Amino acid sequence: MADEPGAPAGAPYAGLTPEVVLDALEGIGLACDGRLMALNSYENRVFQVGIDQGAPLVAKFYRPERWSDAQILEEHDFALALAAAEVPMVPPLAIDGMTLFTHAAFRFAVFERRGGRTPELEDAKVLAWLGRFLARLHTVGAMTPFAARPALDRQSFGCDSRDWLMRHDAVPADLVPAWRAAIDLALELVERCYERAGQVVLLRCHGDCHPGNLLWTDAGPHFVDLDDARMAPAVQDLWMLLPGGDAAAAALGDLIGGYEEMRDFDDAELHLIEALRTLRLIHHAAWLARRWNDPAFPAAFPWFASQRYWQDRILELKEQAALMQEAPLRPLRRR
């Protein structure tokens, strides 16, 4: 999920025609066979490309002006470090020592194609395996920090998102007072959650670890992308895998149980689960607003500009405010 405010107006990918995609790959020495299939991605543009006498590859064209070259290369370096440590990850291919390329003003990278299915998150053994997997990822992530990529925190995801929405009149005028009161209270309570958690360690995390971003095979889980990698507390990569309702505590117990087989987990971070969920909800609304000039977004999210959407966000923020004042979710260890 993106949050960079400098996305170009209009259609950022209008010039990214099939011919441009194929020319870009031919320009770095890949012999394409003309087969090209667009893969699902709102933020970037991703294609499966047929290769002469070889397996298809995946080409990722980065959204213009979202990340700097340095920030993209930090993503690549993290992926390569994970692969070198035998953590299941699909890193970018290096061609002539480079992983980031430019063609017709578009920056892109190329990856092996690897498939998989959504993990079965109701299975305790699968959750424990995911916990071990994330612990291994975090062990590598803790070795060195990002220098160019921003952190996932109250300011970047919460306050900056709120302020952008206000400056750009994204919220219907008649709902602004109620929305502003709800979001200001939510952000105040986020700060209190961080205070209760104390001195939380930040490390390189996946950042957007929901089930749709994990692929599972008979060999276990793997990631294919680190596009949203940031400095964040470890729990950021755990909470989005939790189901709702009464099953959450047991699932959290399975995840942390697996995690602690490989790496210590700081229980103080449990105070951050609802705070991080709140920040993600705020950030998602701002992301949609920032991308509204991209024709793909009104087509995919037609309900975003409606009165009902913002009414629901106000209710959502009030519900999160209540949750952040309760005791944090505690892992239930299954016997």
C-alpha positions in Angstrom: 0.0 0.0 0.0 1.5 3.3 -1.1 1.5 6.6 0.7 3.9 8.9 -1.2 2.3 12.2 -2.0 4.0 13.1 -5.2 2.2 10.8 -7.7 1.8 12.5 -11.0 -1.6 13.7 -12.0 -3.6 12.1 -14.8 -2.8 8.7 -16.0 0.7 7.8 -14.8 0.9 4.7 -17.0 -0.6 6.1 -20.1 2.7 5.6 -22.0 3.3 2.1 -20.8 2.1 0.3 -23.9 2.8 -3.4 -24.6 5.4 -2.3 -27.1 7.1 -0.2 -24.4 7.1 -3.1 -22.0 8.6 -5.5 -24.6 11.2 -2.9 -25.7 12.2 -2.4 -22.1 13.0 -6.0 -21.6 14.7 -6.5 -25.0 16.8 -3.5 -24.0 18.3 -5.4 -21.1 19.0 -8.4 -23.2 15.9 -10.5 -22.7 14.6 -12.2 -25.8 10.8 -11.9 -25.5 8.5 -14.1 -27.5 5.7 -11.6 -27.7 3.4 -13.1 -25.0 2.4 -10.5 -22.4 -0.1 -10.8 -19.6 -1.0 -8.1 -17.1 -1.1 -9.3 -13.5 -3.2 -7.8 -10.7 -1.6 -4.7 -9.2 -3.0 -1.3 -8.5 0.1 0.5 -7.3 2.6 -0.7 -9.9 2.1 -2.3 -13.2 3.2 -6.0 -13.3 3.4 -8.3 -16.3 4.1 -11.9 -17.0 6.4 -11.9 -20.1 7.1 -14.9 -22.3 10.8 -15.6 -23.0 12.2 -17.4 -26.0 13.3 -20.8 -25.1 12.9 -20.1 -21.4 10.4 -19.9 -18.5 8.2 -16.7 -18.4 9.5 -13.9 -16.2 7.7 -11.2 -14.2 8.4 -7.5 -15.0 7.4 -4.9 -12.4 7.2 -1.3 -13.6 7.3 1.1 -10.6 4.7 3.9 -10.2 6.4 7.1 -11.3 7.5 9.4 -8.4 6.4 7.1 -5.6 9.8 5.8 -4.4 13.2 7.2 -5.1 15.8 5.1 -6.8 17.5 4.7 -3.4 14.3 3.5 -1.8 13.7 0.9 -4.5 17.3 -0.3 -4.3 16.8 -0.8 -0.5 13.9 -3.0 -1.3 16.1 -5.0 -3.7 18.9 -5.3 -1.3 16.6 -6.6 1.4 15.1 -9.2 -0.9 18.6 -10.3 -2.0 19.8 -10.5 1.6 16.7 -12.7 2.5 17.4 -15.0 -0.5 21.1 -15.3 0.5 20.0 -16.3 4.0 17.7 -19.0 2.4 14.5 -17.2 3.6 11.9 -18.0 0.9 11.7 -14.8 -1.2 11.8 -14.0 -4.9 14.5 -11.4 -5.4 15.0 -9.3 -8.4 17.2 -10.6 -11.1 20.6 -9.0 -11.5 21.6 -8.4 -15.1 25.1 -7.0 -15.6 25.2 -6.3 -11.9 22.1 -4.2 -11.9 18.6 -4.9 -10.5 16.8 -1.6 -11.4 16.5 -0.4 -15.0 14.9 2.5 -16.8 13.2 2.7 -20.2 11.0 5.5 -21.6 11.1 7.1 -18.1 9.7 4.0 -16.4 11.8 2.2 -13.8 11.4 -1.5 -13.7 12.8 -4.8 -12.3 12.5 -8.4 -13.4 11.8 -11.5 -11.3 11.4 -15.2 -11.7 7.8 -16.3 -11.9 6.8 -18.3 -8.8 3.2 -19.3 -8.0 1.4 -20.6 -5.0 -1.9 -20.4 -3.2 -3.3 -18.5 -0.2 -2.2 -20.1 3.1 -4.9 -21.9 5.2 -4.9 -19.6 8.1 -7.4 -21.7 10.1 -4.7 -24.4 10.4 -2.6 -24.1 13.6 0.4 -25.8 12.0 0.3 -23.3 9.0 0.2 -20.4 11.4 3.2 -21.7 13.4 5.1 -22.2 10.1 4.2 -18.6 9.1 5.5 -17.5 12.5 8.8 -19.2 12.0 9.0 -17.8 8.5 8.4 -14.2 9.7 10.9 -14.7 12.5 13.6 -15.6 10.0 12.6 -12.6 7.8 12.9 -10.3 10.9 16.3 -11.8 11.8 17.6 -10.6 8.5 15.6 -7.4 8.7 17.2 -6.5 12.1 20.8 -6.8 10.7 20.8 -3.3 9.2 18.2 -0.6 9.0 16.7 1.1 6.0 18.3 4.5 5.4 16.1 5.9 2.7 12.7 4.3 3.2 10.4 5.9 5.8 9.1 4.2 8.9 5.6 3.0 9.5 4.5 5.2 12.4 1.8 7.5 13.7 3.2 10.5 11.9 3.7 9.0 8.4 0.6 6.8 8.3 -1.7 8.7 10.6 -1.1 12.5 10.9 0.3 12.9 7.4 -2.7 11.0 5.9 -5.2 13.1 7.9 -3.5 16.4 6.9 -3.4 15.4 3.2 -7.1 14.6 3.2 -7.9 17.9 4.9 -5.8 19.9 2.5 -7.4 18.3 -0.6 -11.0 18.5 0.7 -11.3 14.7 0.2 -14.0 14.4 2.9 -17.5 15.7 2.2 -17.9 19.1 3.8 -20.9 18.1 5.9 -19.0 15.2 7.4 -15.7 17.0 8.1 -16.5 17.9 11.8 -17.5 14.4 12.7 -14.6 12.8 10.8 -12.1 15.3 12.2 -13.3 14.6 15.8 -13.1 10.8 15.2 -9.7 10.8 13.6 -8.1 13.2 16.1 -9.4 11.0 19.0 -8.1 7.9 17.2 -4.7 9.3 16.7 -4.5 10.5 20.3 -5.3 6.9 21.4 -2.7 5.5 18.9 -0.1 7.7 20.8 -1.3 6.3 24.1 -0.9 2.7 22.8 2.7 3.5 21.8 3.3 5.0 25.2 2.1 1.7 26.9 4.3 -0.3 24.6 7.4 1.6 25.6 10.6 1.6 23.7 9.7 -0.5 20.7 12.4 -1.8 18.4 11.9 -1.0 14.7 13.4 -3.3 12.0 13.0 -3.9 8.3 9.6 -5.5 7.9 7.5 -6.7 5.0 5.1 -4.0 5.9 2.0 -5.3 4.1 1.8 -8.9 5.3 -1.8 -9.7 4.6 -2.8 -13.2 3.3 -3.0 -12.0 -0.3 0.7 -11.1 -0.3 1.7 -14.6 0.9 2.0 -17.5 -1.4 2.0 -21.1 -0.1 3.3 -24.2 -1.8 4.0 -27.7 -0.5 7.4 -26.4 0.5 5.8 -23.7 2.6 5.3 -19.9 2.4 7.1 -17.3 0.3 6.9 -13.6 -0.6 7.2 -12.4 -4.1 7.4 -8.6 -3.4 8.7 -6.2 -0.8 7.1 -3.1 -2.3 5.8 -1.8 1.0 8.8 -2.8 3.1 9.5 -0.3 5.9 11.0 0.1 9.3 8.3 -1.1 11.7 7.8 -3.1 14.9 7.8 -6.9 14.4 4.1 -7.2 15.2 3.2 -5.3 12.1 3.9 -8.5 10.1 1.8 -10.6 12.4 -1.4 -8.8 13.1 -2.7 -8.7 9.6 -2.7 -12.5 9.5 -5.2 -12.7 12.4 -8.9 -13.6 11.9 -11.6 -11.5 13.5 -13.6 -12.5 16.5 -12.9 -15.2 19.1 -10.4 -17.0 16.8 -7.9 -14.2 17.0 -6.3 -15.1 20.3 -5.6 -18.7 19.3 -4.3 -17.7 15.9 -2.0 -15.1 17.6 -0.8 -17.8 20.0 0.1 -20.1 17.1 1.9 -17.4 15.2 3.9 -16.2 18.2 4.6 -19.8 19.2 6.2 -20.5 15.8 7.9 -17.1 15.9 9.6 -17.8 19.2 11.0 -21.0 18.0 13.4 -18.8 15.9 13.4 -15.4 17.5 12.2 -13.7 20.7 9.0 -11.7 20.5 8.5 -8.6 22.7 5.0 -9.0 24.3 4.9 -5.2 24.8 4.2 -4.9 21.1 0.8 -6.5 21.7 -0.3 -3.0 22.8 0.3 -1.9 19.2 -2.0 -4.2 17.3 -5.1 -2.0 17.3 -3.0 1.1 16.9 -1.4 -0.3 13.8 -4.8 -1.4 12.5 -6.1 2.1 13.0 -3.1 3.6 11.2 -3.6 1.3 8.3 -7.3 2.2 8.0 -6.5 5.9 8.0 -3.6 5.4 5.5 -5.8 3.3 3.2 -8.4 6.2 2.8 -5.6 8.6 2.0 -4.1 6.2 -0.5 -7.3 6.0 -2.4 -7.7 9.7 -2.4 -4.1 10.3 -3.6 -4.6 7.8 -6.4 -8.0 9.0 -7.6 -6.6 10.6 -10.8 -5.3 7.2 -11.9 -8.1 5.8 -14.1 -7.6 2.4 -12.6 -8.8 3.6 -9.2 -12.3 4.9 -9.9 -13.0 1.8 -11.9 -11.9 -0.5 -9.1 -13.2 1.5 -6.1 -16.3 3.3 -7.4 -17.8 3.5 -3.9 -14.8 5.6 -2.6 -16.3 9.0 -3.5 -19.7 8.3 -1.9 -21.1 9.8 1.2 -21.6 6.3 2.6 -17.9 5.6 2.4 -16.9 8.4 4.7 -19.8 7.7 7.1 -18.5 4.2 7.4 -14.9 5.5 8.0 -16.2 7.7 10.9 -17.9 4.7 12.5 -14.8 2.6 11.9 -12.6 5.1 13.7 -15.0 5.2 16.6 -14.9 1.5 16.9 -11.1 1.5 16.8 -11.0 4.2 19.5 -13.0 1.9 21.7 -10.7 -1.1 21.0 -7.6 0.9 21.7 -8.9 1.6 25.2 -9.4 -2.1 26.0 -6.7 -4.5 27.2 -4.6 -5.7 24.3 -5.2 -9.1 22.6 -3.3 -11.8 24.4 -2.1 -15.0 22.6 -3.9 -18.1 23.6 -1.5 -21.1 23.6 -3.2 -24.2 22.3 -2.2 -27.5 24.0 
